[in-house]
Amino acid sequence: MRAAEEALEDAADAAIYDERKADLRAEKALPAHVTMDILRAPAGSRRCATGGG
């Protein structure tokens, strides 16, 4: 019984991994100059990416 539970957990982990891997492939990196502009901006002028502040 325990082996079956572990197999289900492994299958779920593999599915999550595959989904995250696909998400990463779909994302595009920001151009270098945009990244540098963000890093150079004063800390008070940055906004949270989630919109929370």
C-alpha positions, 0 to 999 in steps of 0.5 A, a space after each residue: 500500500 505504501 508503495 502505491 502512495 509513493 508512486 502517486 506522489 512521484 507522479 504528482 511531483 513529475 506533473 508539477 515539474 513538467 508544468 513548471 518547466 513548460 511555464 519557464 519555456 514560455 516566459 521571455 527574459 527582459 532585455 538587459 537594458 530594462 533589467 538594468 533600469 529596474 536595478 538602478 531605480 531608487 528603491 522607493 520608486 519600485 512597485 511590487 510586481 503583484 500590485 500590492 505596493 
